[in-house]
Amino acid sequence: MSLLPVQVEDQVRHEEALPPGGGQCKSCYKILRNKGSLYTHIKYVCGKEKKFQCPYCPLKSKIKYDMKKHVSRIHPEMSEAFLEIFDRLYCEY
């Protein structure tokens, strides 16, 4: 008994499910809406450790922008002081 026809059929159905202009991570199989999101996911998220620690709560993030957004929304009273030093602490050079 051959499983090949079922595998091919499943692959075709899967490729049809991908959004136009999007793609799928080959490591974790997550489907992303566009190539930019796929690039960000592969470079900064998939298999990476969370390296950005919120100084005000236990939350950690894999993406610098997400931490800035978190502090601005969840700790607004602290965000001005935080944003002043955050970019210097996590310089991307």
C-alpha positions in Angstrom: 0.0 0.0 0.0 1.5 3.3 -1.0 1.0 6.5 1.0 2.4 8.7 -1.8 -1.0 9.9 -3.3 -2.2 11.0 0.1 1.0 12.8 0.9 0.9 14.6 -2.5 -2.7 15.5 -1.9 -2.0 16.9 1.6 0.9 18.9 0.3 -1.3 20.5 -2.4 -4.0 21.4 0.1 -1.4 22.8 2.5 0.2 25.0 -0.2 -3.3 26.3 -1.1 -3.7 27.3 2.5 -0.7 29.7 2.5 -1.7 33.3 2.2 -0.8 35.1 -1.1 2.7 36.7 -0.6 3.1 34.8 2.7 5.2 31.8 3.6 5.9 29.1 6.1 8.8 28.7 8.5 10.7 25.5 7.6 11.7 25.0 11.3 8.4 25.2 13.2 5.9 25.3 10.2 4.2 28.5 11.4 2.4 30.2 8.5 3.0 33.9 8.2 1.0 36.4 6.1 3.9 38.1 4.2 7.6 37.7 3.5 8.5 40.5 5.9 6.8 38.7 8.8 8.5 35.4 7.7 11.9 37.1 7.7 11.4 38.6 11.2 10.1 35.3 12.5 13.1 33.4 11.2 15.7 36.0 12.2 14.4 37.0 15.7 11.8 34.5 16.9 12.0 30.9 15.8 14.2 28.9 18.2 15.6 32.1 19.8 15.6 32.9 23.5 13.7 35.8 24.9 16.5 38.4 25.6 14.6 41.5 26.4 13.5 41.6 30.0 10.9 44.1 31.2 12.4 46.0 34.2 9.0 46.4 35.8 7.5 42.9 35.6 8.5 39.3 34.7 7.6 39.6 31.0 10.4 38.8 28.5 10.3 39.3 24.8 12.3 38.1 21.8 11.8 41.3 19.8 13.0 44.7 21.0 10.0 46.6 19.5 7.6 44.3 21.4 9.2 45.2 24.7 9.0 48.9 23.9 5.4 48.5 23.0 4.7 46.5 26.2 6.3 49.1 28.5 4.4 51.9 26.8 1.1 50.2 27.1 1.4 48.3 30.5 3.7 50.7 32.4 2.9 54.1 30.9 4.1 56.0 34.0 7.6 54.5 33.5 7.8 54.5 29.7 9.5 57.8 29.2 12.4 57.0 31.4 12.6 53.5 30.1 12.6 54.5 26.4 15.5 57.0 27.1 17.9 54.3 28.1 16.5 51.2 26.4 18.0 51.9 23.0 21.4 52.5 24.5 21.2 49.3 26.5 20.2 47.1 23.6 22.3 48.7 20.8 22.2 46.4 17.7 25.8 46.9 16.7 
